[in-house]
Amino acid sequence: MKISKGALAAIIIAAVIIIDQAIKIWVKTHFYLGEEYTVTSWCRLLFIENNGMAFGMELGSKLFLTVFRIVLVVALSWYIWKIRHAARAACGYIVCLSLIVAGATGNIIDCVFYGEIFNNPLPPALAQIFPPDGGYAPWFHGKVVDMFYFPLFSFTWPDWMPWVGGEVFEFFKPIFNFADAAISVGILALIFFYHKYIATPEALSQPEPQPSDAVHEE
């Protein structure tokens, strides 16, 4: 049975949100803040929280970031709905947009609800969901839960190097969550494989070329 583009988008968005929230709630209730679990030398779980955007970046006020994410999700969701029947809209393009919407929604849930439904005790105490004394922040001011940490390799810059001599360089240093990964994959795939839709979005509204019935005489 062939699945429609709209249904595909809905499935991807729902799946990413469920997986993202399941991981975050598990980490939030089983790790104390700052706790680290080593899977391998280059793959670790490290529970941190942040007020910013993807990979822990800080940009603007907390309320502004939350409202910006909501506006972005609403706009992209409407766009996906609008082009779901467009013949020229490739399934891969829909998948990319759906990953971005799902990832942004996953982090929105943290920002909007986590401050109310979790507490934030000092380590090594674990957070509670729906604590009797209430949450740690008002609505729209919750912190985003991050946990994936992949320090693939590190080295120390030679002392003779200007500005960075003697400092330790680590790759990959950002700590992120499943929602951040979905957003990053969606954006990178858009740039590399579907940039034509970004550069000329009007191409989606053009009719599919039809085979010519004309008979050419020699």
MDTraj code that builds the backbone (N, CA, C; nanometers):
import mdtraj as md
import numpy as np

residues = "MET LYS ILE SER LYS GLY ALA LEU ALA ALA ILE ILE ILE ALA ALA VAL ILE ILE ILE ASP GLN ALA ILE LYS ILE TRP VAL LYS THR HIS PHE TYR LEU GLY GLU GLU TYR THR VAL THR SER TRP CYS ARG LEU LEU PHE ILE GLU ASN ASN GLY MET ALA PHE GLY MET GLU LEU GLY SER LYS LEU PHE LEU THR VAL PHE ARG ILE VAL LEU VAL VAL ALA LEU SER TRP TYR ILE TRP LYS ILE ARG HIS ALA ALA ARG ALA ALA CYS GLY TYR ILE VAL CYS LEU SER LEU ILE VAL ALA GLY ALA THR GLY ASN ILE ILE ASP CYS VAL PHE TYR GLY GLU ILE PHE ASN ASN PRO LEU PRO PRO ALA LEU ALA GLN ILE PHE PRO PRO ASP GLY GLY TYR ALA PRO TRP PHE HIS GLY LYS VAL VAL ASP MET PHE TYR PHE PRO LEU PHE SER PHE THR TRP PRO ASP TRP MET PRO TRP VAL GLY GLY GLU VAL PHE GLU PHE PHE LYS PRO ILE PHE ASN PHE ALA ASP ALA ALA ILE SER VAL GLY ILE LEU ALA LEU ILE PHE PHE TYR HIS LYS TYR ILE ALA THR PRO GLU ALA LEU SER GLN PRO GLU PRO GLN PRO SER ASP ALA VAL HIS GLU GLU".split()
xyz = np.array([
    [0.0846, -0.1194, 0.0000],
    [0.0000, 0.0000, 0.0000],
    [0.0887, 0.1251, 0.0000],
    [0.0632, 0.2135, -0.0931],
    [0.1418, 0.3351, -0.1046],
    [0.0959, 0.4372, -0.0024],
    [0.1913, 0.4937, 0.0696],
    [0.1590, 0.5926, 0.1722],
    [0.1675, 0.7325, 0.1121],
    [0.0738, 0.8177, 0.1497],
    [0.0728, 0.9542, 0.0970],
    [0.1831, 1.0368, 0.1634],
    [0.2178, 1.1475, 0.0988],
    [0.3217, 1.2342, 0.1538],
    [0.2778, 1.2962, 0.2860],
    [0.1493, 1.3297, 0.2950],
    [0.0993, 1.3863, 0.4195],
    [0.1083, 1.2869, 0.5341],
    [0.0720, 1.1618, 0.5071],
    [0.0803, 1.0582, 0.6104],
    [0.2255, 1.0309, 0.6484],
    [0.3145, 1.0319, 0.5495],
    [0.4564, 1.0115, 0.5761],
    [0.5094, 1.1197, 0.6690],
    [0.4729, 1.2443, 0.6417],
    [0.5165, 1.3551, 0.7263],
    [0.4649, 1.3387, 0.8686],
    [0.3375, 1.3009, 0.8824],
    [0.2778, 1.2836, 1.0154],
    [0.3473, 1.1720, 1.0931],
    [0.3792, 1.0620, 1.0250],
    [0.4455, 0.9487, 1.0911],
    [0.5845, 0.9885, 1.1388],
    [0.6599, 1.0573, 1.0529],
    [0.7959, 1.0992, 1.0896],
    [0.7929, 1.1943, 1.2081],
    [0.7043, 1.2936, 1.2016],
    [0.6955, 1.3922, 1.3097],
    [0.6584, 1.3247, 1.4415],
    [0.5574, 1.2373, 1.4390],
    [0.5146, 1.1691, 1.5611],
    [0.6251, 1.0795, 1.6165],
    [0.6921, 1.0039, 1.5281],
    [0.7962, 0.9109, 1.5723],
    [0.9132, 0.9845, 1.6368],
    [0.9592, 1.0923, 1.5720],
    [1.0731, 1.1674, 1.6256],
    [1.0383, 1.2294, 1.7604],
    [0.9192, 1.2870, 1.7731],
    [0.8789, 1.3488, 1.9000],
    [0.8712, 1.2448, 2.0109],
    [0.8119, 1.1298, 1.9821],
    [0.7980, 1.0245, 2.0842],
    [0.9354, 0.9740, 2.1290],
    [1.0237, 0.9455, 2.0326],
    [1.1582, 0.8970, 2.0675],
    [1.2346, 1.0026, 2.1469],
    [1.2283, 1.1275, 2.1000],
    [1.2994, 1.2365, 2.1667],
    [1.2525, 1.2525, 2.3107],
    [1.1218, 1.2562, 2.3314],
    [1.0695, 1.2767, 2.4656],
    [1.0937, 1.1564, 2.5562],
    [1.0879, 1.0359, 2.5003],
    [1.1146, 0.9165, 2.5807],
    [1.2584, 0.9190, 2.6333],
    [1.3538, 0.9566, 2.5472],
    [1.4938, 0.9636, 2.5884],
    [1.5126, 1.0720, 2.6946],
    [1.4544, 1.1885, 2.6711],
    [1.4719, 1.3002, 2.7640],
    [1.4127, 1.2703, 2.9008],
    [1.2928, 1.2142, 2.9045],
    [1.2287, 1.1837, 3.0326],
    [1.3080, 1.0770, 3.1075],
    [1.3592, 0.9770, 3.0343],
    [1.4394, 0.8732, 3.0982],
    [1.5667, 0.9322, 3.1577],
    [1.6374, 1.0157, 3.0808],
    [1.7596, 1.0781, 3.1306],
    [1.7290, 1.1699, 3.2484],
    [1.6247, 1.2487, 3.2357],
    [1.5888, 1.3451, 3.3401],
    [1.5574, 1.2767, 3.4727],
    [1.4979, 1.1583, 3.4682],
    [1.4553, 1.0892, 3.5909],
    [1.5525, 0.9808, 3.6371],
    [1.6583, 0.9538, 3.5591],
    [1.7549, 0.8496, 3.5970],
    [1.8981, 0.9009, 3.6118],
    [1.9244, 1.0235, 3.5675],
    [2.0569, 1.0843, 3.5812],
    [2.0435, 1.2104, 3.6661],
    [2.1390, 1.2352, 3.7522],
    [2.1417, 1.3658, 3.8167],
    [2.2148, 1.4626, 3.7248],
    [2.1900, 1.5905, 3.7425],
    [2.2456, 1.6916, 3.6546],
    [2.3983, 1.6854, 3.6574],
    [2.4593, 1.6679, 3.5386],
    [2.6035, 1.6580, 3.5273],
    [2.6552, 1.5155, 3.5300],
    [2.5682, 1.4176, 3.5552],
    [2.6129, 1.2780, 3.5587],
    [2.6491, 1.2304, 3.4184],
    [2.7537, 1.1486, 3.4112],
    [2.8027, 1.0996, 3.2827],
    [2.8136, 0.9479, 3.2845],
    [2.7719, 0.8868, 3.1747],
    [2.7843, 0.7423, 3.1583],
    [2.8632, 0.7152, 3.0305],
    [2.9727, 0.6403, 3.0430],
    [3.0590, 0.6142, 2.9288],
    [3.0182, 0.4842, 2.8609],
    [2.9755, 0.4944, 2.7349],
    [2.9449, 0.3767, 2.6535],
    [3.0748, 0.3256, 2.5914],
    [3.1455, 0.4153, 2.5219],
    [3.2811, 0.3900, 2.4726],
    [3.3609, 0.5175, 2.4983],
    [3.4880, 0.5161, 2.4636],
    [3.5708, 0.6356, 2.4846],
    [3.5222, 0.7547, 2.4034],
    [3.4526, 0.7287, 2.2928],
    [3.4059, 0.8369, 2.2069],
    [3.2523, 0.8518, 2.2074],
    [3.1829, 0.7722, 2.2863],
    [3.0357, 0.7776, 2.2929],
    [2.9926, 0.7781, 2.4387],
    [2.9320, 0.8882, 2.4809],
    [2.8945, 0.9028, 2.6217],
    [2.7557, 0.9651, 2.6349],
    [2.6953, 0.9425, 2.7497],
    [2.5733, 1.0117, 2.7883],
    [2.6096, 1.1075, 2.9006],
    [2.5824, 1.2348, 2.8812],
    [2.6141, 1.3379, 2.9794],
    [2.4929, 1.4288, 2.9931],
    [2.4280, 1.4248, 3.1088],
    [2.3050, 1.4994, 3.1304],
    [2.3354, 1.6448, 3.1630],
    [2.2959, 1.7321, 3.0709],
    [2.3039, 1.8762, 3.0951],
    [2.1719, 1.9394, 3.0514],
    [2.1524, 2.0635, 3.0879],
    [2.0358, 2.1406, 3.0443],
    [2.0829, 2.2757, 2.9941],
    [2.0068, 2.3326, 2.9000],
    [2.0447, 2.4633, 2.8472],
    [1.9225, 2.5465, 2.8159],
    [1.9432, 2.6764, 2.8066],
    [1.8358, 2.7709, 2.7744],
    [1.8317, 2.8061, 2.6279],
    [1.9302, 2.7587, 2.5516],
    [1.9464, 2.8083, 2.4166],
    [1.8920, 2.7207, 2.3086],
    [1.9521, 2.7354, 2.1907],
    [1.9081, 2.6649, 2.0722],
    [1.9852, 2.5346, 2.0596],
    [1.9889, 2.4791, 1.9379],
    [2.0515, 2.3489, 1.9160],
    [2.1967, 2.3473, 1.9614],
    [2.2400, 2.2339, 2.0182],
    [2.3765, 2.2111, 2.0650],
    [2.4172, 2.3083, 2.1751],
    [2.3179, 2.3566, 2.2517],
    [2.3484, 2.4376, 2.3682],
    [2.3836, 2.5815, 2.3411],
    [2.3673, 2.6296, 2.2197],
    [2.3994, 2.7685, 2.1883],
    [2.3011, 2.8623, 2.2579],
    [2.3455, 2.9787, 2.2935],
    [2.2617, 3.0797, 2.3567],
    [2.2349, 3.1925, 2.2582],
    [2.1089, 3.2315, 2.2435],
    [2.0748, 3.3397, 2.1508],
    [1.9445, 3.4034, 2.1953],
    [1.9532, 3.5265, 2.2474],
    [1.8331, 3.5977, 2.2851],
    [1.7727, 3.5474, 2.4151],
    [1.6565, 3.6031, 2.4488],
    [1.5890, 3.5663, 2.5726],
    [1.5195, 3.4315, 2.5594],
    [1.4895, 3.3717, 2.6741],
    [1.4255, 3.2403, 2.6770],
    [1.2885, 3.2447, 2.6104],
    [1.2076, 3.3449, 2.6455],
    [1.0733, 3.3554, 2.5898],
    [1.0792, 3.3779, 2.4397],
    [1.1735, 3.4597, 2.3939],
    [1.1881, 3.4849, 2.2505],
    [1.2194, 3.3560, 2.1758],
    [1.3123, 3.2749, 2.2302],
    [1.3495, 3.1499, 2.1651],
    [1.2316, 3.0549, 2.1549],
    [1.1532, 3.0462, 2.2614],
    [1.0387, 2.9558, 2.2618],
    [0.9337, 3.0002, 2.1604],
    [0.9029, 3.1298, 2.1590],
    [0.8041, 3.1817, 2.0640],
    [0.8546, 3.1656, 1.9207],
    [0.9845, 3.1892, 1.8994],
    [1.0435, 3.1733, 1.7661],
    [1.0276, 3.0296, 1.7175],
    [1.0543, 2.9329, 1.8046],
    [1.0388, 2.7924, 1.7670],
    [0.8939, 2.7610, 1.7311],
    [0.8010, 2.8125, 1.8093],
    [0.6594, 2.7849, 1.7839],
    [0.6170, 2.8420, 1.6492],
    [0.6579, 2.9655, 1.6207],
    [0.6252, 3.0279, 1.4919],
    [0.6853, 2.9468, 1.3775],
    [0.8096, 2.9017, 1.3940],
    [0.8763, 2.8224, 1.2909],
    [0.8011, 2.6918, 1.2658],
    [0.7621, 2.6244, 1.3718],
    [0.6910, 2.4966, 1.3580],
    [0.5564, 2.5166, 1.2896],
    [0.4833, 2.6198, 1.3291],
    [0.3527, 2.6464, 1.2671],
    [0.3696, 2.6769, 1.1183],
    [0.4683, 2.7599, 1.0847],
    [0.4906, 2.7978, 0.9446],
    [0.5312, 2.6770, 0.8601],
    [0.6241, 2.5960, 0.9098],
    [0.6693, 2.4800, 0.8335],
    [0.5604, 2.3737, 0.8232],
    [0.4817, 2.3577, 0.9292],
    [0.3715, 2.2608, 0.9254],
    [0.2688, 2.3014, 0.8203],
    [0.2375, 2.4305, 0.8168],
    [0.1444, 2.4807, 0.7149],
    [0.2013, 2.4591, 0.5754],
    [0.3309, 2.4813, 0.5584],
    [0.3960, 2.4644, 0.4283],
    [0.3910, 2.3180, 0.3838],
    [0.4199, 2.2271, 0.4753],
    [0.4119, 2.0843, 0.4419],
    [0.2702, 2.0473, 0.4004],
    [0.1719, 2.0970, 0.4743],
    [0.0310, 2.0697, 0.4419],
    [-0.0030, 2.1230, 0.3029],
    [0.0506, 2.2403, 0.2695],
    [0.0196, 2.3037, 0.1424],
    [0.0770, 2.2263, 0.0240],
    [0.1968, 2.1696, 0.0395],
    [0.2641, 2.1052, -0.0746],
    [0.2495, 1.9527, -0.0735],
    [0.1701, 1.8997, 0.0187],
    [0.1646, 1.7541, 0.0337],
    [0.1142, 1.6834, -0.0925],
    [0.0349, 1.7540, -0.1748],
    [-0.0171, 1.6935, -0.2972],
    [0.0577, 1.7399, -0.4218],
    [0.1592, 1.8245, -0.4034],
    [0.2340, 1.8758, -0.5180],
    [0.3144, 1.7626, -0.5816],
    [0.2928, 1.7409, -0.7098],
    [0.3599, 1.6304, -0.7781],
    [0.5106, 1.6476, -0.7792],
    [0.5565, 1.7717, -0.7855],
    [0.7006, 1.7974, -0.7937],
    [0.7700, 1.7925, -0.6580],
    [0.6963, 1.7876, -0.5494],
    [0.7571, 1.7828, -0.4165],
    [0.8045, 1.6409, -0.3879],
    [0.9340, 1.6194, -0.3910],
    [0.9896, 1.4863, -0.3683],
    [0.9631, 1.4411, -0.2256],
    [0.9489, 1.3102, -0.2074],
    [0.9272, 1.2551, -0.0739],
    [1.0428, 1.2919, 0.0188],
    [1.1651, 1.2910, -0.0354],
    [1.2801, 1.3268, 0.0462],
    [1.2721, 1.4685, 0.0984],
    [1.2170, 1.5587, 0.0173],
    [1.1994, 1.6972, 0.0589],
    [1.1008, 1.7058, 0.1746],
    [0.9918, 1.6313, 0.1650],
    [0.8926, 1.6267, 0.2725],
    [0.9551, 1.5696, 0.3996],
    [1.0375, 1.4660, 0.3849],
    [1.1042, 1.4042, 0.4996],
    [1.1940, 1.5051, 0.5701],
    [1.2712, 1.5815, 0.4933],
    [1.3605, 1.6817, 0.5517],
    [1.2835, 1.7855, 0.6323],
    [1.1774, 1.8382, 0.5738],
    [1.0956, 1.9375, 0.6438],
    [1.0321, 1.8777, 0.7684],
    [0.9894, 1.7530, 0.7592],
    [0.9258, 1.6863, 0.8729],
    [1.0244, 1.6673, 0.9873],
    [1.1494, 1.6336, 0.9556],
    [1.2517, 1.6187, 1.0589],
    [1.2758, 1.7504, 1.1317],
    [1.2777, 1.8603, 1.0570],
    [1.2987, 1.9917, 1.1183],
    [1.1818, 2.0275, 1.2091],
    [1.0597, 2.0048, 1.1602],
    [0.9404, 2.0338, 1.2412],
    [0.9400, 1.9490, 1.3677],
    [0.9693, 1.8207, 1.3531],
    [0.9670, 1.7304, 1.4682],
    [1.0727, 1.7682, 1.5708],
    [1.1946, 1.7974, 1.5232],
    [1.3009, 1.8349, 1.6150],
    [1.2708, 1.9632, 1.6896],
    [1.2210, 2.0626, 1.6170],
    [1.1858, 2.1891, 1.6817],
    [1.0732, 2.1695, 1.7832],
    [0.9756, 2.0859, 1.7484],
    [0.8647, 2.0586, 1.8405],
    [0.9141, 1.9887, 1.9662],
    [1.0082, 1.8934, 1.9496],
    [1.0626, 1.8244, 2.0656],
    [1.1250, 1.9201, 2.1652],
    [1.2002, 2.0185, 2.1173],
    [1.2619, 2.1157, 2.2080],
    [1.1602, 2.2167, 2.2615],
    [1.0555, 2.2440, 2.1840],
    [0.9485, 2.3310, 2.2324],
    [0.8812, 2.2692, 2.3544],
    [0.8590, 2.1378, 2.3497],
    [0.7948, 2.0693, 2.4624],
    [0.8766, 2.0886, 2.5902],
    [1.0089, 2.0775, 2.5787],
    [1.0950, 2.1019, 2.6954],
    [1.0741, 2.2428, 2.7493],
    [1.0807, 2.3398, 2.6582],
    [1.0728, 2.4808, 2.6988],
    [0.9382, 2.5148, 2.7616],
    [0.8311, 2.4640, 2.7032],
    [0.6963, 2.5011, 2.7488],
    [0.6572, 2.4269, 2.8757],
    [0.6852, 2.2970, 2.8840],
    [0.6284, 2.2139, 2.9893],
    [0.7247, 2.1698, 3.0990],
    [0.8526, 2.1513, 3.0675],
    [0.9422, 2.0872, 3.1647],
    [0.9588, 2.1662, 3.2934],
    [0.9542, 2.2984, 3.2844],
    [0.9662, 2.3786, 3.4057],
    [0.8538, 2.3549, 3.5033],
    [0.7360, 2.3193, 3.4513],
    [0.6194, 2.2958, 3.5357],
    [0.6086, 2.1517, 3.5848],
    [0.6520, 2.0559, 3.5031],
    [0.6269, 1.9158, 3.5393],
    [0.7470, 1.8477, 3.6053],
    [0.8644, 1.9131, 3.6075],
    [0.9822, 1.8565, 3.6737],
    [1.0332, 1.9525, 3.7799],
    [1.1014, 1.8965, 3.8806],
    [1.1815, 1.9803, 3.9694],
    [1.3275, 1.9659, 3.9290],
    [1.4129, 2.0483, 3.9870],
    [1.5551, 2.0477, 3.9528],
    [1.6376, 2.0432, 4.0808],
    [1.6439, 1.9268, 4.1473],
    [1.7195, 1.9196, 4.2733],
    [1.8696, 1.9256, 4.2491],
    [1.9422, 1.9588, 4.3534],
    [2.0878, 1.9613, 4.3434],
    [2.1415, 1.8187, 4.3334],
    [2.2479, 1.7975, 4.2531],
    [2.3094, 1.6650, 4.2444],
    [2.3573, 1.6194, 4.3831],
    [2.3498, 1.4890, 4.4131],
    [2.3175, 1.3775, 4.3236],
    [2.1707, 1.3353, 4.3261],
    [2.0807, 1.4215, 4.3734],
    [1.9383, 1.3868, 4.3742],
    [1.8850, 1.3838, 4.2315],
    [1.7864, 1.2974, 4.2068],
    [1.7259, 1.2841, 4.0745],
    [1.5996, 1.3681, 4.0660],
    [1.5701, 1.4190, 3.9480],
    [1.4497, 1.4986, 3.9269],
    [1.3265, 1.4107, 3.9354],
    [1.2178, 1.4688, 3.9802],
    [1.0886, 1.4017, 3.9866],
    [0.9953, 1.4600, 3.8819],
    [0.9110, 1.3753, 3.8248],
    [0.8074, 1.4242, 3.7353],
    [0.6817, 1.4476, 3.8165],
    [0.6165, 1.5615, 3.7968],
    [0.5012, 1.6058, 3.8743],
    [0.5322, 1.6052, 4.0243],
    [0.6354, 1.6793, 4.0664],
    [0.6727, 1.6817, 4.2085],
    [0.5636, 1.7480, 4.2922],
    [0.5463, 1.7050, 4.4172],
    [0.4400, 1.7620, 4.5011],
    [0.4562, 1.9107, 4.5285],
    [0.5809, 1.9598, 4.5264],
    [0.6052, 2.1018, 4.5543],
    [0.6067, 2.1883, 4.4286],
    [0.5751, 2.1287, 4.3147],
    [0.5716, 2.2045, 4.1904],
    [0.7033, 2.2013, 4.1157],
    [0.7024, 2.2596, 3.9963],
    [0.8191, 2.2575, 3.9104],
    [0.9200, 2.3649, 3.9429],
    [1.0241, 2.3716, 3.8588],
    [1.1349, 2.4630, 3.8848],
    [1.1235, 2.5954, 3.8098],
    [1.0265, 2.6071, 3.7174],
    [1.0145, 2.7306, 3.6387],
    [0.8716, 2.7428, 3.5869],
    [0.8280, 2.8644, 3.5530],
    [0.6934, 2.8818, 3.4976],
    [0.6843, 2.8304, 3.3542],
    [0.5605, 2.8253, 3.3020],
    [0.5396, 2.7840, 3.1637],
    [0.6277, 2.8665, 3.0693],
    [0.6756, 2.8023, 2.9637],
    [0.7569, 2.8643, 2.8590],
    [0.8994, 2.8970, 2.9041],
    [0.9372, 2.8582, 3.0245],
    [1.0718, 2.8890, 3.0721],
    [1.1477, 2.7631, 3.1153],
    [1.1054, 2.6490, 3.0673],
    [1.1762, 2.5259, 3.0979],
    [1.3080, 2.5167, 3.0232],
    [1.3944, 2.4274, 3.0693],
    [1.5255, 2.4087, 3.0065],
    [1.5233, 2.2851, 2.9168],
    [1.6023, 2.2917, 2.8100],
    [1.6113, 2.1811, 2.7139],
    [1.7097, 2.0772, 2.7671],
    [1.6698, 1.9504, 2.7636],
    [1.7536, 1.8410, 2.8121],
    [1.8437, 1.7909, 2.6995],
    [1.9738, 1.7866, 2.7246],
    [2.0715, 1.7328, 2.6303],
    [2.1454, 1.6173, 2.6959],
    [2.1936, 1.5236, 2.6121],
    [2.2606, 1.4070, 2.6708],
    [2.3651, 1.3394, 2.5816],
    [2.3590, 1.3543, 2.4513],
    [2.4513, 1.2838, 2.3624],
    [2.5831, 1.3601, 2.3507],
    [2.6922, 1.2889, 2.3791],
    [2.8247, 1.3513, 2.3811],
    [2.9216, 1.2579, 2.3088],
    [2.9783, 1.3064, 2.1975],
    [3.0661, 1.2238, 2.1149],
    [3.2031, 1.2900, 2.0982],
    [3.2898, 1.2802, 2.2001],
    [3.4263, 1.3328, 2.1854],
    [3.5107, 1.2372, 2.1011],
    [3.5004, 1.2481, 1.9701],
    [3.5605, 1.1506, 1.8798],
    [3.7121, 1.1443, 1.8930],
    [3.7748, 1.2608, 1.9073],
    [3.9187, 1.2610, 1.9319],
    [3.9591, 1.3960, 1.9898],
    [4.0767, 1.3991, 2.0475],
    [4.1279, 1.5239, 2.1041],
    [4.2802, 1.5249, 2.0940],
    [4.3360, 1.6446, 2.0950],
    [4.4812, 1.6592, 2.0942],
    [4.5165, 1.7959, 2.1529],
    [4.6425, 1.8108, 2.1866],
    [4.6904, 1.9372, 2.2431],
    [4.7688, 2.0127, 2.1369],
    [4.7323, 2.1376, 2.1147],
    [4.8037, 2.2189, 2.0176],
    [4.9486, 2.2396, 2.0629],
    [5.0442, 2.2377, 1.9695],
    [5.1852, 2.2638, 2.0056],
    [5.2003, 2.4009, 2.0705],
    [5.2942, 2.4104, 2.1627],
    [5.3142, 2.5359, 2.2347],
    [5.3510, 2.6517, 2.1432],
    [5.4140, 2.6215, 2.0290],
    [5.4559, 2.7296, 1.9407],
    [5.3411, 2.7879, 1.8577],
    [5.2228, 2.7249, 1.8616],
    [5.1086, 2.7766, 1.7859],
    [5.0567, 2.9048, 1.8510],
    [5.0402, 3.0140, 1.7722],
    [4.9864, 3.1376, 1.8306],
    [4.8413, 3.1208, 1.8737],
    [4.8040, 3.1860, 1.9812],
    [4.6690, 3.1928, 2.0374],
    [4.6207, 3.0605, 2.0987],
    [4.6474, 2.9469, 2.0355],
    [4.5919, 2.8204, 2.0851],
    [4.7002, 2.7276, 2.1401],
    [4.8259, 2.7698, 2.1414],
    [4.9347, 2.6844, 2.1861],
    [4.9149, 2.6324, 2.3267],
    [4.9271, 2.5009, 2.3434],
    [4.9121, 2.4382, 2.4738],
    [4.7700, 2.4037, 2.5116],
    [4.6708, 2.4500, 2.4340],
    [4.5311, 2.4223, 2.4646],
    [4.4882, 2.2886, 2.4046],
    [4.3895, 2.2280, 2.4676],
    [4.3378, 2.0989, 2.4219],
    [4.2227, 2.1227, 2.3247],
    [4.2322, 2.0600, 2.2079],
    [4.1244, 2.0663, 2.1082],
    [4.0472, 1.9352, 2.1123],
    [3.9143, 1.9463, 2.1189],
    [3.8297, 1.8267, 2.1254],
    [3.7262, 1.8305, 2.0132],
    [3.7140, 1.7198, 1.9436],
    [3.6145, 1.7064, 1.8378],
    [3.5393, 1.5738, 1.8618],
    [3.4150, 1.5748, 1.8795],
    [3.3107, 1.6737, 1.8619],
    [3.2651, 1.7150, 2.0008],
    [3.2676, 1.8435, 2.0337],
    [3.2464, 1.8880, 2.1708],
    [3.1012, 1.9153, 2.2103],
    [3.0149, 1.9625, 2.1194],
    [2.8773, 1.9935, 2.1599],
    [2.8025, 1.8725, 2.2162],
    [2.7170, 1.8985, 2.3137],
    [2.6286, 1.7970, 2.3703],
    [2.4883, 1.8279, 2.3198],
    [2.4184, 1.7265, 2.2676],
    [2.2917, 1.7515, 2.1989],
    [2.1907, 1.6427, 2.2326],
    [2.0705, 1.6558, 2.1770],
    [1.9655, 1.5570, 2.1996],
    [1.9134, 1.5049, 2.0655],
    [1.8176, 1.4136, 2.0724],
    [1.7647, 1.3516, 1.9508],
    [1.6963, 1.4541, 1.8615],
    [1.6291, 1.5525, 1.9230],
    [1.5625, 1.6573, 1.8458],
    [1.6640, 1.7409, 1.7688],
    [1.7761, 1.7760, 1.8337],
    [1.8813, 1.8506, 1.7646],
    [1.9337, 1.7724, 1.6447],
    [1.9513, 1.6404, 1.6631],
    [2.0013, 1.5569, 1.5537],
    [1.9042, 1.5568, 1.4367],
    [1.7734, 1.5487, 1.4659],
    [1.6727, 1.5496, 1.3600],
    [1.6767, 1.6801, 1.2824],
    [1.6875, 1.7920, 1.3545],
    [1.6945, 1.9228, 1.2891],
    [1.8183, 1.9313, 1.2005],
    [1.9332, 1.8886, 1.2521],
    [2.0584, 1.8978, 1.1777],
    [2.0554, 1.8118, 1.0519],
    [2.0059, 1.6879, 1.0646],
    [1.9971, 1.5994, 0.9480],
    [1.9037, 1.6590, 0.8434],
    [1.7890, 1.7120, 0.8881],
    [1.6941, 1.7717, 0.7947],
    [1.7522, 1.8904, 0.7213],
    [1.8213, 1.9789, 0.7924],
    [1.8789, 2.0981, 0.7296],
    [1.9913, 2.0610, 0.6339],
    [2.0802, 1.9724, 0.6759],
    [2.1922, 1.9332, 0.5890],
    [2.1434, 1.8637, 0.4625],
    [2.0439, 1.7760, 0.4757],
    [1.9899, 1.7084, 0.3576],
    [1.9228, 1.8080, 0.2640],
    [1.8538, 1.9072, 0.3198],
    [1.7943, 2.0118, 0.2364],
    [1.9018, 2.0840, 0.1557],
    [2.0092, 2.1217, 0.2224],
    [2.1149, 2.1980, 0.1566],
    [2.1815, 2.1165, 0.0458],
    [2.2115, 1.9902, 0.0738],
    [2.2894, 1.9097, -0.0205],
    [2.2045, 1.8479, -0.1320],
    [2.0798, 1.8114, -0.1018],
    [2.0012, 1.7350, -0.1987],
    [1.8777, 1.8075, -0.2520],
    [1.8277, 1.9056, -0.1781],
    [1.7030, 1.9701, -0.2204],
    [1.7155, 2.1217, -0.2215],
    [1.8363, 2.1715, -0.2491],
    [1.8579, 2.3164, -0.2517],
    [1.7785, 2.3849, -0.3621],
    [1.7403, 2.3090, -0.4662],
    [1.6645, 2.3713, -0.5757],
    [1.5283, 2.4187, -0.5275],
    [1.4694, 2.3475, -0.4303],
    [1.3406, 2.3887, -0.3757],
    [1.3551, 2.5151, -0.2917],
    [1.4730, 2.5291, -0.2266],
    [1.4970, 2.6480, -0.1453],
    [1.5228, 2.7684, -0.2351],
    [1.6015, 2.7471, -0.3409],
    [1.6372, 2.8568, -0.4309],
    [1.5183, 2.9022, -0.5156],
    [1.4366, 2.8061, -0.5631],
    [1.3222, 2.8394, -0.6490],
    [1.1978, 2.7665, -0.5991],
    [1.1399, 2.8119, -0.4872],
    [1.0227, 2.7436, -0.4315],
    [0.9025, 2.7436, -0.5248],
    [0.8978, 2.8390, -0.6197],
    [0.7846, 2.8443, -0.7124],
    [0.7826, 2.7233, -0.8057],
    [0.8947, 2.6511, -0.8136],
    [0.9009, 2.5338, -0.9017],
    [0.8028, 2.4257, -0.8571],
    [0.7669, 2.4249, -0.7288],
    [0.6743, 2.3233, -0.6786],
    [0.5336, 2.3417, -0.7333],
    [0.4995, 2.4652, -0.7680],
    [0.3641, 2.4926, -0.8164],
    [0.3499, 2.4760, -0.9665],
    [0.4615, 2.4522, -1.0363],
    [0.4541, 2.4355, -1.1806],
    [0.4026, 2.2959, -1.2156],
    [0.3233, 2.2836, -1.3214],
    [0.2704, 2.1527, -1.3597],
    [0.3797, 2.0600, -1.4088],
    [0.3559, 1.9301, -1.3936],
    [0.4503, 1.8307, -1.4434],
    [0.4554, 1.8369, -1.5962],
    [0.5742, 1.8234, -1.6538],
    [0.5821, 1.8233, -1.8003],
    [0.5094, 1.7022, -1.8585],
    [0.4317, 1.7250, -1.9645],
    [0.3554, 1.6181, -2.0279],
    [0.4235, 1.5780, -2.1582],
    [0.4211, 1.4473, -2.1882],
    [0.4791, 1.4036, -2.3166],
    [0.4052, 1.4639, -2.4341],
    [0.4803, 1.5063, -2.5319],
    [0.4191, 1.5721, -2.6465],
    [0.3566, 1.4690, -2.7385],
    [0.2346, 1.5013, -2.7860],
    [0.1641, 1.4139, -2.8805],
    [0.1873, 1.4584, -3.0239],
    [0.2641, 1.5651, -3.0395],
    [0.2817, 1.6192, -3.1732],
    [0.3648, 1.5240, -3.2587],
    [0.3313, 1.5191, -3.3859],
    [0.4024, 1.4334, -3.4815],
    [0.4950, 1.5243, -3.5616],
    [0.6239, 1.4951, -3.5569],
    [0.7188, 1.5778, -3.6291],
    [0.7471, 1.5147, -3.7636],
    [0.7334, 1.5956, -3.8623],
    [0.7599, 1.5471, -3.9990],
    [0.9009, 1.5829, -4.0389],
    [0.9656, 1.4936, -4.1107],
    [1.1000, 1.5209, -4.1586],
    [1.0933, 1.5899, -4.2936],
])
top = md.Topology()
chain = top.add_chain()
for i, resn in enumerate(residues, 1):
    res = top.add_residue(resn, chain, resSeq=i)
    for name in ("N", "CA", "C"):
        top.add_atom(name, md.element.get_by_symbol(name[0]), res)
traj = md.Trajectory(xyz[None], top)
